[in-house]
Amino acid sequence: MPLGLSLETFLVKEHTRRHVEYFVYRQTVTFSNSDIRKINVRRHGERFLVDMEVALPFNSLSSNQVNLVQKFLQDSLNKPLNLNVRVIHIEEYTAS
């Protein structure tokens, strides 16, 4: 792969990752106050594959919410994308 094309691919993926991060944190209620550990963007042809890792309490996220966020991101970016969300369940205990 020529260096120019490789750099362009990297820049497009990084640009898309930053926009996904912005939209997820600032434009969605689903993840606005979440502990997002990682956002990774890969490209498969014209489609973007977005992998997120988020720490959330048990049963605080549904597949319907993920589908709505995926549609919102796809519409906002005007790019076809798949969204994969890996949830790390957290429990918090307080003793006094």
N, C-alpha and C positions, 0 to 999 in steps of 0.2 A: 504494500500500500504506500503510495507516495506520501512524503512528509506533509505536504500541504493538505491533502485529503484527510490524513490522520489528525492533524491539528483542527481542521474544520469539524470533524466528527466529535473530538473532545470538547470543543467549544459549544457545539449544539447540545451535547449531553449535559454539560455543566450549566448552561443557560436554562435548560429545561429543569434540571434539579433545583436550581435557585428559585425558579418560578413555582415549582411544586411545593417547595418548602414555604414560600411566602403565602401561597393560597391555602395550604393546609393549616398553618399557624394563625393566619389573620382573617381568612374568609370562610372558614368552616367552624361550626359549633362543635362538631364531632371531635376534633383534635385540638381545638384552640387552647385548652388548659391541660394538655396531655404531656407526658414525658416521652417525647419522640427521641429514640436513641440513635436511629440511623435512617437515612433516606438514600437509596442507591438507584440510579437511572441507567438502564442499558437500552440499546437500540437493536431492534430486530426488523430489518427492512425499514419500512416507513413507520412501524409501530414502536412505541416506547414501552419498556417494561419497568415499572416503578415498584421497588421493594421498600417497604417501611417496617421498622421495628419499633414498637411502642410498648411502654409499661403502663398497664391499666389494672384496676381492680377487676376481679372475676365478674363476668356477665355485664360488663359496662359497655360492650360494643357488639353490635349485631352485624350479620352479613348484609342486611338491608342498608345499614349506615355506610358500610364500605362501598356498596354498589352506588349509592347516592354521591359519595365523594368522588368515586371514579368517574361518574358521568359529569359531575361539576368540573373536575380537572380537565377532562377531555374537551368539554365545551369551552372552558376558559383558555386553554392553550391552543385550541383548534388543531389538535393533533390526536390521532388514535393512540390509546394507551391501555395497558393492563395494569391494575393495581393489586399488589399482593401485600397484605398487612399481617405481620407476625406479632402476636400479642404475648408479652411476658406478663403473666399474672402476678400482681403484688398483693400482699396482705400486710396490714399494719396493725400492730397491737400496742396499746397504751396501758401502762400500769401506774397507779399512783398510790 
